Amino acid sequence: MILDLRVLRYFVAIVDGGSFGKAAEQVHISQPALSKAIHQLEEELSERLLERGKRGTSIRLTPAGKVVYQ
């Protein structure tokens, strides 16, 4: 398994920013593209990393997400 460092930076931006919208602005990609990249990362790791709130306005780390973030 080879993890894409770009996608890991996206993940950190989401956690630090607290939402997909803020992270998308920070990393200069569209929100749908960011969401797709994170979904693919979760698929590759076979773990859900984020609990998403309504309309992507808030996120919480899952236990696996906390490990990846650290």
MOPEDA-V874038 format. One line per field, one symbol per residue. psi: psi as a letter, one per 40 degrees, with the letter a starting at -180 (. if undefined). A space follows every 50 residues. Layout:
BEGIN
psi->???
END
This chain:
BEGIN
psi->hhhhdddddddddddddeidddddddefiiddddddddddddddefihdi hhahfediiihiddddddd.
END
